[in-house]
Amino acid sequence: MNRYQKIAIGVMLFVPLIFFVVSLLTNRWGFFLWSLAPSFTVGMTGFFIAKDK
C-alpha cells in the first residue's frame, strides 16, 4: 500500500467522523447518514486511482 492509498483511506474515515461528531452535538443523524455514501465513493475512487500511480 503506497502513501496515497493511506491518505485516501484516512480521508474516507475522517470525513464521516466529523459528521458523526456534528450529529452527536445536534442530535440530527441525517448529517452522518448522508455523509457515508459520498465519503465512501470518493475514498474508494481515490484509493483505486492511487493504486495505479
SVG drawing of the C-alpha trace seen along z (x, -y; Angstrom):
<svg xmlns="http://www.w3.org/2000/svg" viewBox="-32 -21 36 23">
<polyline fill="none" stroke="black" stroke-width="0.4" points="0.0,0.0 1.5,-3.3 1.3,-6.7 -1.6,-8.0 -3.7,-4.9 -3.2,-5.5 -4.2,-9.2 -7.4,-8.1 -8.3,-5.6 -7.6,-8.3 -9.9,-10.8 -12.6,-8.1 -12.6,-7.5 -12.0,-11.1 -14.8,-12.9 -17.7,-10.7 -16.1,-11.1 -16.6,-14.9 -20.2,-14.4 -20.6,-11.9 -19.5,-14.5 -21.8,-17.1 -24.7,-14.6 -23.9,-13.8 -23.9,-17.5 -27.1,-18.4 -28.9,-15.1 -29.8,-15.2 -28.5,-11.9 -29.2,-13.0 -25.8,-14.7 -24.0,-11.5 -26.1,-9.2 -25.9,-11.5 -22.1,-11.7 -21.5,-8.0 -22.2,-7.3 -20.2,-10.3 -17.3,-9.7 -17.1,-6.0 -17.4,-6.8 -14.7,-9.5 -12.4,-7.4 -12.6,-4.3 -12.1,-6.3 -9.0,-7.9 -7.8,-4.5 -8.0,-2.8 -6.6,-5.8 -3.7,-5.9 -3.1,-2.2 -2.5,-2.8 0.0,-5.6"/>
</svg>
